[in-house]
Amino acid sequence: MDTAMAAVVRESGAFGGLLYVRPPGEEALWLVTVAGVPHDIAAPWRRVAPTDPMPVADAVRERRLVWVGGQEEMARQYPRAALVLPYDFALSAAPVASHTAVLGGLVLLWSGTRSARLGPDERDVIETGCHHLGRLLQQAADRGDPLLPAHGPRTLSPPPGRTPSPTEAAAISAFVDRLPGGSCALDMTGRITFVTPAAAELVGADASGLVGALPWEALPWMDVPQVEDRYRAALVSRSPEAFTVLRPPETWLAFELYPDSSGISVRITRADPSGGATGARSAPPAGPSRATVLYHLMHLAATLTEAVGVQDVVEQTADQLLPALGAQAMVLMTAVDGRLKILGYRGYRTEVMNRFDGVPLTSDNPGVHVLTTGVPGFFASFAELERDYPATVHEDGMAAWAILPLIASGRPIGSLLLAYEQPHVFPPGERAVLTSLAGLVGQALDRARLYDAKHHLAHRLQSALLPHTLPEVAGLKVAARYLPAARGLGIGGDFYDLIRLDGHTAGATIGDVQGHNVDAAALMGQVRTAVHAHATVGASPDDVLARTNRLLTDLDPGLFTSCVYVHLDLATHRACVATAGHPPPLVRHADGRTELLGVPPGLLLGIEPNTLYPALDFRLPPGSVLALYTDGLVEAPGVDLDDATAALAGLLEHSDPTDLDAMADTLVRHAPTPGDDIALLLISPCA
């Protein structure tokens, strides 16, 4: 297996590779072999789930070769991976299969300086190598050999280099010593394998203490982010890298890194504080540093996880990206019915946005072009923007623009425009970072659009299931209120209803289905319909609840329901009530005294099919008020339920019984913080 892995890496021209296997009975891919790169580079992807946004997951799931031609393409297609490895390299991922099944995946890595396209010969080598690896994996599985190494992924040793003769070795040593400055060598793990006396003198350490150590561990002043970052960049991109660092108290040193398959050669020279070195000039990498990238990533990712709807995504993106990236304006766009839709903006005048909102997707417009093609656009000046879009009018007062695709599930769903008041050059590293950050915004926007769609659907469902108006019943005054939940989809299972039975009787009900989702709303509609149907055939309150309970246990929805049903006799001014695990009603008597009805509690609906529900008869004369409510009106974390109910009774007692609407508003206004939805039904007999 190791020989086959080394062969496909060598013959394809790649500098490294990762072999994943999918053990029998599992869906996840596990990393088993690493070649050409240190194991810690691949550590974040030791296990890859089939739905992870990673090239190897796509290759295995879709049974196709995935090609990522460079840093910007990686940022567009796989923003999470690009943010962890913000370096210039190319990548292929292909399924490893036998004749019967996909057994794993092969990832190959190339230098970012290679062609952005994969040649046919390279494709043939990859496919042949994957078939060979697939046969070997199938043979191992047939023998019953474990496919996963016992102690984690194996790291293949680099190919052995040429061994010089003693005479040649002496000449090489003398040649190195004659070079200006100092030299050292690092292996693939970053440890020093060789150091010249001049290099040891420059870094101020004994050579014997350096060999075998990591530079940033042996030399504390090298323990800064850019040192390890440039080492990782040289390994992953296989391109020379350079940086300048201060050796205390005031000696600046320039380091030049030259990588190959066996390690990294390092040249060390003195430098001035601006980064100039004797015989060379080294400069830090263009664009945001790795530490800056990770800082932006953590903050943006953390805030976007809290974004619920589309407007939340707009606000969080503007709050995080504009100050972090030094931009002064932002526009978030998508497509709706063949036209550009501006979802939100910051830093622009409304009249400017109105001119672009709703333009056809056939317009010669950079935002439209990025949205439809998924290819980002970077314009350091208006001249560059005008060159690509001659019809553009400079009306926003900005000097530079980045228009980035918002990618979700491999397709562009929108575009993000960042604008700068001063000319702004976008080096390759910064372009990749911006594209990766936009990828996170795109994924959050996709989730938010789904949430908004579900939210809209759920509220339409709930509004269809709740009564639009209550029937007019002679001899009764009524008022009702409903407030949606402040969590989840903002919907719930609270319901109420007033039922006209005949000329002198009526029914009233209120209830609460467990949960705050579409299922709860749908079940609420079933319960309300069942109560209404049983009440209209003349069933008593205990029978209404018993029959509804049997229906729910037959349906077995997996959700419980509390409910109160009251039968009102307007001729005798009496009422009868039964409850199923619901807060008992309150009665405000005509003299202002308020009473919590002591109705025997019954079991919640939907638990036990043969449950009986005791009923209570009570007087309800003209001038009195019956209050039916759900637990959202009285329950809150850290608040005693009895105290909250007593407080509600006090509000009821001091409200004007002749104005039920004002009374309802008062009760709802003093409800606890609305985490749960609230339903309230007030009923008062007339003389």
GIDAPE-V317979 format. One record per pair of residues at least 24 apart in sequence whose C-alpha atoms are under 6 Angstrom apart, sorted by the first residue. I is the first residue (numbers start at 1). J is the second residue. Records with the same first field share a line. If there is no record, write none. Layout:
I->J / J
This chain:
8->129
12->122 / 125
14->109 / 110
15->109 / 110
16->108 / 109
17->107 / 108 / 109
18->106 / 107
19->106
20->104 / 105
21->103 / 104
22->103 / 104
31->153
32->153
33->153 / 154 / 155
34->155
35->155 / 156
38->188 / 189
55->93
56->93
59->93 / 94 / 95
60->95
63->95
65->93 / 94
66->92 / 93
67->92
69->116
70->112
72->432
75->432 / 435 / 436
76->435
79->436 / 439
87->233
88->112 / 237
89->237
96->130 / 134
97->134
98->134 / 135
111->237 / 238
112->237
158->262
181->268 / 269
182->267 / 268
183->266 / 267 / 268
184->266
185->264 / 265 / 266
186->263 / 264
187->263
188->263
190->214
242->282
243->282 / 283 / 284
244->275
287->429 / 430
308->448
309->448 / 452
310->448 / 449
314->344
327->419 / 420
328->419 / 420
329->418 / 419
330->417 / 418
331->416 / 417
332->416
333->414 / 415
334->414
370->405
371->405 / 414 / 415
374->405 / 412
376->403 / 404 / 405
377->402 / 403
378->402
380->423 / 424 / 425
381->423
399->423
400->424
406->438 / 439 / 442
407->439 / 442
408->442 / 443
455->489
458->518
462->521
465->525
475->685 / 686
476->684 / 685 / 686
477->683 / 684
478->682 / 683
479->660 / 661 / 681 / 682
480->680 / 681
481->679 / 680
482->678 / 679
483->677 / 678
484->677
485->675 / 676 / 677
486->674 / 675
491->516
492->516 / 517 / 520 / 521
493->520 / 521 / 524
501->536
504->570 / 571
505->568 / 569 / 570
506->568
507->566 / 567 / 568
508->565 / 566
509->564 / 565
510->563 / 564
511->562 / 563
512->561 / 562
513->561
514->559 / 560
541->565 / 578
542->578 / 613 / 615
549->605 / 606
550->609
552->606
553->606 / 609
560->605 / 606
561->604 / 605
562->604
573->620 / 621
574->618 / 619 / 620
575->617 / 618
576->616 / 617
577->615 / 616
578->615
580->604
585->627 / 628
586->626 / 627
587->625 / 626
588->624 / 625
589->624
590->623 / 624
592->653
594->653
622->685 / 686 / 687
624->684
625->683 / 684
626->682 / 683
627->681 / 682
628->680 / 681
629->679 / 680
630->678 / 679
632->676 / 677 / 678
633->671 / 678
636->672
